[in-house]
Amino acid sequence: MLSKRIIACLDVRNGQVVKGINFEGLRSAGDPAELARRYNTEGIDELVILDVTATIEARRALADTIARVARELFIPLAVGGGIRSEADAAAAVEAGADKVSLNTAALADPGLVTAVATRYGSQAVLVAIDAKREADGPHRFGVYARSGSTNAGRDAVEWAREAEDRGAGEILLTSIDRDGTRAGFDCELTAAVSAAVSIPVIASGGAGGLDDFVDVFTAGRADAALAASIFHYAETSVRALKQHLRGHGIPVRV
């Protein structure tokens, strides 16, 4: 069985790491390069930088922030936010990203997924899906664009299948309902998407304790799990989390 990956996420605004709840109420959580250095030392498997206001502000992800973080790492770095074209993806890669994460732009132009995958390989393309439960809507899990502010009119499971068909190498799946709540990952959402695709699914949104990771790797069928707050504020260490997972029979790289 392949090892499960633990991924730290740096949501960045104006060069600083921020964190909110349900994509709102952002507050500062530290310097991205310092946090990257710490996570690299602690044994995190990968790091994701998301420039959370780049799309809304119609600009590229901050190249200087990407470069500062990349210098601290010997692990894969993915970058998202404001990547609207092949040129934007190239700028992120040139700044030090190993992977690019496409969200709003991919929904608007799914061909962008194929174009970037053709240029850099599918392993370098994440399609980020921000999903929310829709009790009264046409979809079980609706897809939202523009940092969770706009209903894209798509079903999360169907969009994940299309993203894979178009060349995505991974799905970064975030539950807007659980984001920042520490109430646990949405395992039903994650399992539904994982069952629909053959590429890895990264679960995001809701990590609050060690057992939440056990749940998402078992009931949620995730290939990787991403978290922010519990790492940023040193509520647990990467080492402690991996030891806990190994104790539950879940393979991880130590």
ROGUMAR-178004 format. One line per field, with one value per residue: x, z, y of N, C-alpha, C in turn. Coordinates in nm, 4 decimals. Layout:
REM residues N
n_X X  ...
n_Z Z  ...
n_Y Y  ...
ca_X X  ...
ca_Z Z  ...
ca_Y Y  ...
c_X X  ...
c_Z Z  ...
c_Y Y  ...
END
This chain:
REM residues 254
n_X 0.0844  0.0518  0.2214  0.0513  0.0122  0.1058  0.0202  0.1053  -0.0592  -0.0203  -0.1998  -0.1877  -0.1776  -0.0944  0.1759  0.1868  0.1039  -0.2275  -0.5346  -0.8691  -1.2226  -1.4490  -1.3649  -1.3636  -1.3046  -1.0178  -0.7085  -0.3806  -0.1125  0.1566  0.4964  0.5533  0.7954  0.9349  0.7565  0.7574  1.0227  1.0207  0.8301  0.9543  1.1730  1.0421  0.9357  0.7226  0.5367  0.4691  0.4173  0.1770  0.1116  -0.1321  -0.2417  -0.4665  -0.6204  -0.5540  -0.6974  -0.9419  -0.8441  -0.7462  -0.4766  -0.1443  -0.0138  0.2094  0.5308  0.7695  0.7140  0.6716  0.9309  1.0825  0.9801  1.0324  1.3083  1.3510  1.2867  1.3008  1.1207  0.8213  0.6574  0.3559  0.1644  -0.1007  -0.3699  -0.4624  -0.3633  -0.4185  -0.3569  -0.1368  0.0986  0.0934  0.1147  0.3683  0.5205  0.4921  0.6182  0.8770  0.9439  0.9802  0.7934  0.6838  0.4494  0.1356  -0.1700  -0.4916  -0.7970  -1.0441  -0.9872  -0.9674  -1.2269  -1.3527  -1.2208  -1.1700  -0.9863  -0.7437  -0.6341  -0.5521  -0.3661  -0.1623  -0.0897  0.0082  0.2327  0.3918  0.3502  0.1209  0.1666  0.2352  0.0107  -0.2494  -0.5942  -0.7922  -1.0721  -1.3252  -1.5748  -1.9197  -2.1882  -2.5137  -2.8165  -3.0631  -3.0098  -2.9260  -2.7160  -2.5400  -2.2930  -2.1889  -1.9803  -1.7605  -1.6320  -1.3775  -1.2424  -1.4324  -1.6582  -1.8420  -2.0965  -2.0352  -2.2031  -2.1597  -2.1223  -1.9346  -1.8266  -1.8656  -1.7143  -1.4600  -1.4137  -1.4086  -1.1887  -0.9797  -0.9948  -0.9121  -0.6480  -0.5468  -0.3344  -0.3808  -0.6377  -0.7247  -0.9187  -1.1402  -1.3479  -1.5751  -1.7624  -1.6406  -1.4005  -1.1545  -1.3010  -1.2310  -1.3753  -1.3399  -1.2602  -1.4657  -1.5680  -1.7536  -1.7855  -1.5170  -1.4796  -1.6684  -1.5646  -1.3126  -1.3843  -1.4684  -1.2610  -0.9328  -0.6984  -0.4837  -0.6481  -0.6523  -0.7461  -0.9028  -0.9773  -1.1101  -0.9522  -0.8872  -0.7811  -0.5774  -0.7151  -0.8894  -0.7446  -0.6962  -0.9582  -1.0130  -0.8354  -0.9254  -1.2283  -1.2749  -1.1180  -0.9004  -0.5982  -0.4105  -0.3758  -0.4510  -0.3639  -0.3815  -0.4207  -0.3748  -0.1115  0.0185  -0.0197  0.1117  -0.0225  -0.0097  0.2519  0.4151  0.5548  0.4333  0.1777  0.2251  0.3240  0.0969  -0.0742  0.0628  0.0360  -0.2247  -0.2187  -0.1872  -0.0067  0.2730  0.5312  0.8174
n_Z 0.0000  -0.0833  0.0771  0.2885  0.2523  0.4348  0.4319  0.4576  0.4578  0.3412  0.3568  0.1973  0.2190  0.1087  0.1496  0.3975  0.6120  0.6559  0.8287  0.8328  0.8924  0.7288  0.4916  0.5514  0.7560  0.7912  0.9654  1.0860  1.0691  1.0663  0.9241  0.5929  0.4942  0.7284  0.8493  0.6513  0.6664  0.9208  0.8899  0.6964  0.8377  1.0353  0.9013  0.7194  0.4351  0.1966  0.0736  0.0398  -0.1100  -0.1056  -0.2578  -0.1347  -0.2096  -0.4649  -0.7003  -0.6686  -0.6634  -0.9140  -0.9976  -1.0334  -0.8377  -0.5691  -0.6680  -0.5294  -0.2729  -0.3244  -0.4099  -0.1776  -0.0012  -0.1406  -0.1279  0.1229  0.1229  0.0742  -0.0322  -0.2225  -0.3617  -0.4003  -0.5722  -0.5680  -0.6703  -0.8416  -1.0808  -1.3983  -1.6562  -1.9016  -1.8935  -1.6368  -1.4881  -1.5697  -1.4609  -1.1885  -1.1693  -1.2511  -1.0369  -0.8408  -0.7837  -0.7748  -0.8474  -0.9822  -0.8798  -0.9980  -1.0095  -1.0105  -1.2722  -1.4163  -1.4063  -1.5587  -1.8008  -1.8930  -2.0654  -1.9967  -1.8006  -1.9460  -2.1149  -1.9381  -1.8226  -2.0448  -2.0967  -1.8610  -1.7508  -1.6040  -1.3357  -1.2301  -1.2041  -1.0115  -0.9597  -0.7905  -0.5892  -0.4433  -0.2324  -0.1344  0.0695  -0.0676  0.0273  -0.0807  -0.3441  -0.6924  -0.6845  -0.4957  -0.3728  -0.4222  -0.6413  -0.5819  -0.6877  -0.7141  -0.4568  -0.2979  -0.3125  -0.5195  -0.6699  -0.8851  -1.0315  -1.0734  -1.0131  -0.7582  -0.7722  -1.0419  -1.1658  -1.0721  -1.2030  -1.4700  -1.4579  -1.4149  -1.6570  -1.8269  -1.7700  -1.5153  -1.2364  -0.9697  -0.7224  -0.5268  -0.2686  -0.1012  0.1744  0.2104  0.4076  0.6295  0.6555  0.8566  1.0878  1.2546  1.2976  1.1963  0.8958  0.5986  0.5476  0.3953  0.1610  0.0684  0.0301  -0.1702  -0.3922  -0.4117  -0.4806  -0.7354  -0.9037  -1.0358  -0.9747  -0.7191  -0.4273  -0.2332  0.0839  0.2405  0.4866  0.7932  0.9781  1.3091  1.5067  1.5912  1.5378  1.3389  1.1051  1.0879  1.0389  0.7860  0.6201  0.6274  0.6421  0.4699  0.2505  0.1480  -0.0219  0.0613  0.3192  0.4072  0.6125  0.8203  1.0483  1.2853  1.2618  1.2173  1.4600  1.6334  1.7652  1.7381  1.6405  1.3316  1.3486  1.5723  1.4729  1.2569  1.3928  1.5349  1.3281  1.2208  1.4354  1.4024  1.1906  0.9458  0.6625  0.6528  0.5622  0.7531
n_Y -0.1196  0.2229  0.4934  0.7228  1.0729  1.3653  1.6953  2.0329  2.3461  2.6729  2.9461  3.2437  3.5966  3.9130  3.8518  3.7285  3.4520  3.3466  3.2620  3.1476  3.0931  2.8855  3.0037  3.2726  3.5731  3.6152  3.5792  3.6662  3.4275  3.3987  3.4087  3.3012  3.1799  3.1167  2.9340  2.7362  2.6472  2.5325  2.3238  2.1682  2.0743  1.9286  1.7141  1.7151  1.6023  1.7337  2.0701  2.3267  2.6346  2.8765  3.1544  3.3451  3.5661  3.6323  3.5605  3.6988  3.9568  3.9718  3.9101  3.7685  3.4910  3.5652  3.5979  3.6436  3.5519  3.2795  3.2095  3.2623  3.0718  2.8323  2.8156  2.7160  2.4517  2.0925  1.9309  1.8494  2.1363  2.2969  2.5426  2.7741  2.9955  3.2714  3.1709  3.1820  3.1252  2.9634  3.1081  3.2193  2.9844  2.9047  3.1120  3.0610  2.8098  2.8807  3.0394  2.8544  2.6551  2.3138  2.2029  2.3162  2.4609  2.4610  2.6319  2.8339  2.9307  2.6942  2.5994  2.7936  2.7634  2.4668  2.3532  2.4597  2.2978  2.0734  2.1962  2.2871  2.0452  1.9119  2.0606  2.0451  1.7957  1.5604  1.5105  1.7507  1.9013  2.0090  1.9994  2.2095  2.1753  2.3413  2.2673  2.2517  2.1410  2.0997  2.1316  2.2055  2.2409  2.1567  1.9809  1.7360  1.7879  2.0954  2.2919  2.5614  2.8750  3.1371  3.1769  3.0472  3.2058  3.2098  3.0283  2.7695  2.6151  2.3459  1.9926  1.8385  1.5756  1.5068  1.7084  1.6474  1.4035  1.4941  1.6672  1.4848  1.3444  1.5425  1.5719  1.6268  1.5568  1.5234  1.5731  1.8418  1.8632  2.0580  2.1038  2.3480  2.3818  2.2689  2.4031  2.5419  2.4914  2.2852  2.0565  1.8103  1.6265  1.6253  1.3350  1.1956  1.3484  1.3376  1.0613  1.0130  1.1519  1.0302  0.7696  0.8081  0.8751  0.7886  0.9075  1.0564  1.1870  1.4710  1.5493  1.8250  2.0734  2.1131  1.9688  1.8830  1.7288  1.4396  1.1980  1.2735  1.2602  0.9875  0.9040  1.0245  0.8965  0.6394  0.5960  0.8120  0.7572  0.8959  0.9934  1.1667  1.4146  1.7423  2.0174  2.3128  2.5064  2.3435  2.2799  2.5282  2.6673  2.5066  2.2977  2.0299  1.8053  1.7191  1.4813  1.3558  1.3188  1.1421  0.9210  0.8508  0.7778  0.5575  0.3871  0.3166  0.1555  0.2799  0.3511  0.5638  0.7985  0.8178
ca_X 0.0000  0.1282  0.2179  -0.0367  0.0906  0.0604  0.0536  0.0749  -0.1059  0.0015  -0.2873  -0.1083  -0.2313  0.0026  0.3034  0.1761  0.0129  -0.3514  -0.6290  -1.0037  -1.3218  -1.5393  -1.3065  -1.3864  -1.2444  -0.8763  -0.6191  -0.2404  -0.0608  0.3021  0.5732  0.5518  0.9269  0.9667  0.6742  0.8070  1.1464  0.9833  0.7645  1.0543  1.2521  0.9586  0.9070  0.6006  0.5623  0.4569  0.3668  0.0953  0.0886  -0.2488  -0.2578  -0.6123  -0.6906  -0.5002  -0.8021  -1.0367  -0.7747  -0.7060  -0.3310  -0.0727  0.0415  0.3281  0.6506  0.8730  0.6749  0.7002  1.0756  1.1300  0.9408  1.1009  1.4477  1.3544  1.2282  1.3540  1.0006  0.7400  0.5848  0.2474  0.1242  -0.2284  -0.4201  -0.4251  -0.3057  -0.5271  -0.3078  -0.0098  0.2044  0.0906  0.1696  0.5121  0.5802  0.4979  0.7227  1.0056  0.9716  1.0191  0.6872  0.6903  0.3144  0.0461  -0.3071  -0.5865  -0.9308  -1.1402  -0.9536  -0.9977  -1.3721  -1.3874  -1.1597  -1.1136  -0.8733  -0.6201  -0.5799  -0.4821  -0.2514  -0.0552  -0.0450  0.0878  0.3600  0.4727  0.3176  0.0056  0.2111  0.2555  -0.1166  -0.3572  -0.7173  -0.8490  -1.2183  -1.3840  -1.7097  -2.0115  -2.3118  -2.6273  -2.9372  -3.1762  -2.9644  -2.9288  -2.6000  -2.5154  -2.1815  -2.1693  -1.8466  -1.7576  -1.5145  -1.3387  -1.2209  -1.5538  -1.7610  -1.9317  -2.1424  -1.9958  -2.3060  -2.1054  -2.1199  -1.7948  -1.7849  -1.8588  -1.6022  -1.3369  -1.3971  -1.3674  -1.0526  -0.8903  -0.9964  -0.8426  -0.5047  -0.5046  -0.2661  -0.4340  -0.7485  -0.7163  -1.0610  -1.1631  -1.4846  -1.5975  -1.8391  -1.5534  -1.2783  -1.1234  -1.3904  -1.1699  -1.4803  -1.3086  -1.2769  -1.5920  -1.5298  -1.8510  -1.7439  -1.3890  -1.4991  -1.7441  -1.4734  -1.2084  -1.4407  -1.5017  -1.1407  -0.8207  -0.5842  -0.4887  -0.7346  -0.6024  -0.8575  -0.8714  -1.0880  -1.1710  -0.8634  -0.8839  -0.7116  -0.5100  -0.8091  -0.9527  -0.6626  -0.7265  -1.0894  -1.0146  -0.7595  -1.0002  -1.3640  -1.2728  -1.0438  -0.8091  -0.4589  -0.3309  -0.4585  -0.3911  -0.4100  -0.3153  -0.4216  -0.3174  0.0340  0.0660  -0.0214  0.1874  -0.1105  0.0482  0.3677  0.4059  0.6044  0.3309  0.0681  0.2646  0.3310  -0.0412  -0.1266  0.1274  -0.0245  -0.3556  -0.1985  -0.1900  0.1326  0.3216  0.6768  0.8702
ca_Z 0.0000  -0.0893  0.1979  0.2895  0.2660  0.5204  0.3611  0.5269  0.3670  0.3784  0.2900  0.2018  0.1728  0.1299  0.1946  0.5299  0.6240  0.7245  0.8448  0.8691  0.9105  0.6136  0.3921  0.5908  0.8819  0.7897  1.0634  1.0602  1.1334  1.0641  0.8022  0.5160  0.4845  0.8590  0.8665  0.5580  0.7225  1.0327  0.8418  0.6272  0.9430  1.1118  0.8232  0.6381  0.3054  0.0910  0.1171  -0.0576  -0.0898  -0.1754  -0.2493  -0.1206  -0.2686  -0.5983  -0.8016  -0.6485  -0.6975  -1.0553  -1.0130  -1.0166  -0.7064  -0.5439  -0.7025  -0.4262  -0.1635  -0.3711  -0.4104  -0.0387  0.0557  -0.2130  -0.0802  0.2519  0.1106  -0.0021  -0.0545  -0.3271  -0.3323  -0.4929  -0.5607  -0.6296  -0.6510  -0.9460  -1.1993  -1.4948  -1.7913  -1.9072  -1.8532  -1.4907  -1.4393  -1.5945  -1.3640  -1.0592  -1.1793  -1.2552  -0.9025  -0.7527  -0.7609  -0.8412  -0.8958  -0.9792  -0.8451  -1.0799  -0.9516  -1.0834  -1.4144  -1.4768  -1.4232  -1.6697  -1.9230  -1.8594  -2.1520  -1.9313  -1.7315  -2.0472  -2.1652  -1.8379  -1.8090  -2.1637  -2.0864  -1.7447  -1.7046  -1.5133  -1.1954  -1.1881  -1.2099  -0.9171  -0.9749  -0.6580  -0.5885  -0.3189  -0.2397  -0.0243  0.0621  -0.1161  0.0679  -0.1663  -0.4796  -0.7854  -0.6648  -0.3580  -0.3301  -0.5245  -0.6575  -0.5691  -0.7444  -0.6593  -0.3117  -0.2319  -0.3104  -0.6339  -0.7070  -1.0238  -1.0992  -1.1066  -0.9085  -0.7251  -0.8214  -1.1878  -1.2037  -1.0454  -1.3147  -1.5896  -1.4358  -1.4405  -1.8007  -1.8962  -1.7461  -1.3780  -1.1698  -0.8344  -0.6848  -0.3937  -0.2373  0.0230  0.2210  0.2613  0.5316  0.7407  0.6566  0.9770  1.1997  1.3356  1.3280  1.1240  0.7513  0.5465  0.4924  0.2938  0.0402  0.0224  -0.0196  -0.2956  -0.4989  -0.4229  -0.5495  -0.8735  -0.9834  -1.0099  -0.9329  -0.5756  -0.3736  -0.1120  0.1632  0.3076  0.5532  0.9135  1.0691  1.4426  1.5969  1.5271  1.4885  1.2159  0.9953  1.0793  0.9756  0.6446  0.5454  0.6273  0.5921  0.3610  0.1376  0.0932  -0.0452  0.1361  0.3989  0.4200  0.7286  0.8395  1.1842  1.3910  1.2462  1.2327  1.6004  1.7084  1.8503  1.7297  1.5514  1.2214  1.3983  1.6579  1.3859  1.1814  1.4870  1.5641  1.2107  1.2144  1.5399  1.3546  1.0720  0.8235  0.6201  0.6305  0.5566  0.8770
ca_Y 0.0000  0.3462  0.5756  0.8388  1.1955  1.4747  1.8182  2.1579  2.4501  2.8123  3.0430  3.3658  3.7239  4.0214  3.7993  3.6688  3.3391  3.3815  3.1504  3.1902  2.9880  2.8844  3.0934  3.4116  3.6159  3.5788  3.6412  3.6335  3.3064  3.3939  3.4308  3.1758  3.1151  3.0582  2.8148  2.6350  2.5929  2.4469  2.2035  2.0882  2.0090  1.8364  1.5948  1.7203  1.5381  1.8339  2.1998  2.3988  2.7774  2.9273  3.2999  3.3370  3.6795  3.6625  3.5519  3.8085  4.0808  3.9593  3.9190  3.6424  3.4590  3.6459  3.5213  3.6547  3.4620  3.1435  3.1898  3.2582  2.9429  2.7243  2.8074  2.6476  2.3185  1.9803  1.8502  1.9120  2.2594  2.3302  2.6821  2.8065  3.1311  3.3653  3.1059  3.1904  3.0973  2.8917  3.2013  3.2272  2.8583  2.9091  3.2035  2.9912  2.7077  2.9496  3.0919  2.7449  2.5571  2.1841  2.1770  2.4311  2.4281  2.5359  2.6267  2.9160  2.9371  2.5637  2.5932  2.8817  2.7097  2.3355  2.3234  2.5033  2.1801  1.9940  2.2718  2.2863  1.9058  1.8799  2.1326  2.0070  1.6614  1.5562  1.5105  1.8893  1.9735  1.9823  2.0755  2.2350  2.1804  2.3905  2.2108  2.2784  2.0625  2.1767  2.0598  2.2402  2.2662  2.0428  1.8950  1.6906  1.8706  2.1964  2.3478  2.7072  2.9401  3.2672  3.1630  3.0011  3.3099  3.2020  2.8947  2.7429  2.5370  2.2140  1.8908  1.8116  1.4446  1.5135  1.7950  1.5715  1.3086  1.5681  1.7166  1.3724  1.3177  1.6510  1.5640  1.6564  1.4478  1.5115  1.6600  1.9030  1.8740  2.1314  2.1220  2.4835  2.3689  2.2300  2.4835  2.6179  2.4621  2.1800  1.9594  1.6876  1.6300  1.5747  1.2043  1.1557  1.4188  1.2855  0.9240  1.0179  1.1916  0.9275  0.6540  0.8435  0.8999  0.6984  0.9879  1.0848  1.2924  1.5348  1.6004  1.9508  2.1401  2.0568  1.8947  1.9390  1.6384  1.3275  1.0976  1.3208  1.2088  0.8441  0.8910  1.0610  0.7966  0.5134  0.6197  0.9083  0.6991  0.9960  0.9559  1.2642  1.5047  1.8747  2.0931  2.4413  2.5617  2.2607  2.2864  2.6662  2.7080  2.4055  2.2178  1.8966  1.8036  1.6246  1.3534  1.2949  1.2759  1.0229  0.8086  0.8143  0.7076  0.4260  0.3068  0.2724  0.0733  0.3603  0.3687  0.7002  0.8109  0.8743
c_X 0.0882  0.1145  0.1206  0.0479  0.0231  0.1119  0.0145  0.0366  -0.0765  -0.0926  -0.2213  -0.1875  -0.1306  0.1332  0.3035  0.0782  -0.1086  -0.4372  -0.7624  -1.0915  -1.4222  -1.4976  -1.3242  -1.3121  -1.0974  -0.7976  -0.4780  -0.1975  0.0901  0.3634  0.5831  0.6861  0.9652  0.8852  0.7207  0.9322  1.1138  0.9214  0.8620  1.1374  1.1714  0.9206  0.7748  0.6337  0.5585  0.4039  0.2874  0.0870  -0.0335  -0.2579  -0.4076  -0.6878  -0.6446  -0.6088  -0.8986  -0.9739  -0.7189  -0.5570  -0.2712  -0.0390  0.1759  0.4558  0.7559  0.8422  0.7045  0.8496  1.1307  1.0986  1.0186  1.2445  1.4602  1.3218  1.3132  1.2422  0.9177  0.6629  0.4807  0.2020  -0.0082  -0.2708  -0.3714  -0.3612  -0.4171  -0.4850  -0.1821  0.1047  0.2101  0.1488  0.3207  0.5829  0.5931  0.6077  0.8611  1.0437  1.0067  0.9130  0.7148  0.5567  0.2368  -0.0951  -0.4008  -0.7256  -1.0282  -1.1137  -0.9851  -1.1475  -1.4163  -1.3372  -1.0935  -0.9959  -0.7409  -0.5541  -0.4965  -0.3564  -0.1345  -0.0008  0.0417  0.2264  0.4490  0.4523  0.2027  0.0469  0.2285  0.1256  -0.2138  -0.4785  -0.7806  -0.9997  -1.2641  -1.5322  -1.7900  -2.1365  -2.4280  -2.7562  -3.0528  -3.1370  -2.9686  -2.8162  -2.5859  -2.4020  -2.1529  -2.0273  -1.8552  -1.6253  -1.4861  -1.3319  -1.3495  -1.6696  -1.8672  -1.9675  -2.1136  -2.0987  -2.2591  -2.1169  -1.9756  -1.7453  -1.7702  -1.7404  -1.4690  -1.3099  -1.3484  -1.2247  -0.9507  -0.8812  -0.9158  -0.6933  -0.4568  -0.4393  -0.3141  -0.5532  -0.7231  -0.8580  -1.0818  -1.3112  -1.4980  -1.6711  -1.7500  -1.4304  -1.2642  -1.2069  -1.3302  -1.2716  -1.4560  -1.3325  -1.4169  -1.5615  -1.6273  -1.8167  -1.6166  -1.4027  -1.5714  -1.6532  -1.3666  -1.2584  -1.4624  -1.3800  -1.0325  -0.6937  -0.5955  -0.5811  -0.6761  -0.7215  -0.8145  -0.9974  -1.1404  -1.0812  -0.8566  -0.8079  -0.6566  -0.6066  -0.8834  -0.8758  -0.6841  -0.8572  -1.0843  -0.9341  -0.8307  -1.1391  -1.3650  -1.1968  -0.9473  -0.6695  -0.3632  -0.4266  -0.3816  -0.4493  -0.3290  -0.3065  -0.3499  -0.1655  0.0854  0.0805  0.0372  0.1009  -0.0726  0.1672  0.3438  0.4494  0.4988  0.2147  0.1044  0.2766  0.1910  -0.1007  -0.0661  0.0683  -0.1624  -0.3424  -0.2015  -0.0470  0.1658  0.4740  0.7251  1.0170
c_Z 0.0000  0.0408  0.1813  0.3168  0.3590  0.4590  0.4461  0.4237  0.4255  0.2952  0.3074  0.1479  0.2076  0.1918  0.3322  0.5286  0.7054  0.7386  0.8880  0.8955  0.7968  0.5089  0.4286  0.7209  0.8928  0.8969  1.0426  1.1366  1.1188  0.9274  0.7234  0.5093  0.6168  0.8837  0.7741  0.6114  0.8359  0.9851  0.7707  0.7279  1.0157  1.0338  0.7492  0.5003  0.1897  0.1522  0.0035  -0.0161  -0.1713  -0.1512  -0.2519  -0.1803  -0.4101  -0.7052  -0.7904  -0.6894  -0.8396  -1.0748  -0.9969  -0.8694  -0.6916  -0.5629  -0.5941  -0.3072  -0.2010  -0.3626  -0.2691  0.0259  -0.0092  -0.1654  0.0492  0.2415  0.0336  -0.0262  -0.1629  -0.2773  -0.4407  -0.4665  -0.6329  -0.5958  -0.7605  -1.0682  -1.3019  -1.6362  -1.7839  -1.8606  -1.7018  -1.4296  -1.4561  -1.4945  -1.2273  -1.0594  -1.1785  -1.1185  -0.8037  -0.7254  -0.8370  -0.9041  -0.8954  -0.9524  -0.9216  -1.0205  -1.0387  -1.2334  -1.4853  -1.4975  -1.5420  -1.8031  -1.8910  -1.9466  -2.0938  -1.8575  -1.8281  -2.0953  -2.0669  -1.8191  -1.9276  -2.1524  -1.9761  -1.6976  -1.6046  -1.3668  -1.1417  -1.1808  -1.1044  -0.9631  -0.8365  -0.6702  -0.4500  -0.3228  -0.1143  -0.0424  0.0203  -0.0860  -0.0282  -0.3121  -0.5664  -0.7642  -0.5179  -0.2948  -0.4433  -0.5248  -0.6535  -0.6193  -0.6711  -0.5068  -0.2364  -0.2351  -0.4183  -0.6662  -0.8546  -1.1002  -1.1417  -0.9855  -0.8841  -0.7813  -0.9734  -1.2350  -1.1788  -1.1570  -1.4401  -1.5768  -1.4615  -1.5900  -1.8774  -1.8624  -1.6074  -1.3155  -1.0291  -0.8198  -0.5428  -0.3548  -0.1007  0.0536  0.2780  0.3940  0.6523  0.7559  0.7850  1.0984  1.2994  1.3783  1.2594  0.9753  0.7131  0.4745  0.3859  0.1600  -0.0171  -0.0358  -0.1530  -0.4123  -0.5202  -0.5006  -0.6978  -0.9631  -0.9484  -0.9719  -0.7843  -0.5402  -0.2416  -0.0386  0.2387  0.3713  0.6720  1.0094  1.2053  1.5427  1.5219  1.4676  1.3633  1.0936  0.9783  1.0038  0.8257  0.5595  0.5396  0.5673  0.4712  0.2382  0.0726  0.0741  0.0312  0.2134  0.4244  0.5408  0.7418  0.9874  1.2864  1.3813  1.2728  1.3798  1.6933  1.8061  1.8471  1.6360  1.4402  1.2682  1.4826  1.5741  1.3120  1.2727  1.5210  1.4480  1.1983  1.3190  1.5021  1.2225  0.9409  0.7825  0.5915  0.6230  0.6830  0.8536
c_Y 0.1251  0.4246  0.6913  0.9636  1.2962  1.6046  1.9384  2.2628  2.5878  2.8986  3.1794  3.4848  3.8325  3.9708  3.7371  3.5522  3.3825  3.2560  3.2068  3.0696  2.9993  2.9874  3.2409  3.4423  3.5823  3.6533  3.5894  3.5092  3.2937  3.4181  3.3001  3.1049  3.0494  2.9312  2.7027  2.5683  2.4952  2.3160  2.1114  2.0095  1.9020  1.7104  1.5951  1.6635  1.6374  1.9628  2.2619  2.5449  2.8170  3.0779  3.3262  3.4549  3.7116  3.6597  3.6687  3.9417  4.0807  3.9808  3.7799  3.6187  3.5296  3.5647  3.5280  3.5656  3.3175  3.1149  3.1786  3.1241  2.8291  2.7065  2.7294  2.4988  2.2196  1.8797  1.9194  2.0331  2.2826  2.4731  2.7033  2.9480  3.2227  3.3035  3.0906  3.1514  3.0117  2.9806  3.2150  3.1000  2.8562  2.9995  3.1382  2.8860  2.7719  3.0053  2.9823  2.6406  2.4278  2.1477  2.3083  2.3815  2.5205  2.5207  2.7054  2.9171  2.8064  2.5469  2.6770  2.8278  2.5763  2.2955  2.3670  2.3873  2.0978  2.0652  2.2679  2.1454  1.8647  1.9422  2.0775  1.8631  1.6654  1.5629  1.6521  1.9681  1.9216  2.0615  2.0866  2.2493  2.2236  2.3546  2.2403  2.1919  2.1531  2.0999  2.0841  2.2607  2.1417  1.9432  1.8563  1.7715  1.9693  2.2490  2.5002  2.7619  3.0704  3.2649  3.1308  3.0978  3.2946  3.0576  2.8724  2.6605  2.3985  2.1215  1.8483  1.6788  1.4470  1.5974  1.7240  1.4714  1.3808  1.6188  1.6064  1.3441  1.4219  1.6570  1.5964  1.5339  1.4227  1.6043  1.7110  1.9423  1.9388  2.1418  2.2628  2.4777  2.3412  2.3204  2.5641  2.5859  2.3643  2.0747  1.8257  1.7044  1.5821  1.4434  1.1560  1.2200  1.3579  1.1456  0.9234  1.0546  1.0849  0.8057  0.6801  0.8603  0.7994  0.7738  1.0185  1.2003  1.3407  1.5946  1.7258  2.0079  2.0640  1.9837  1.9612  1.8538  1.5198  1.2257  1.1425  1.2703  1.0583  0.8246  0.9188  0.9632  0.6617  0.5363  0.7128  0.8639  0.7981  0.9380  1.0464  1.3524  1.6334  1.9453  2.2210  2.4756  2.4751  2.2539  2.4278  2.7037  2.6015  2.3271  2.0702  1.9061  1.7024  1.4859  1.2817  1.2429  1.1481  0.9007  0.7584  0.7341  0.5679  0.3323  0.2527  0.1962  0.1487  0.3901  0.5151  0.6966  0.8809  0.9115
END
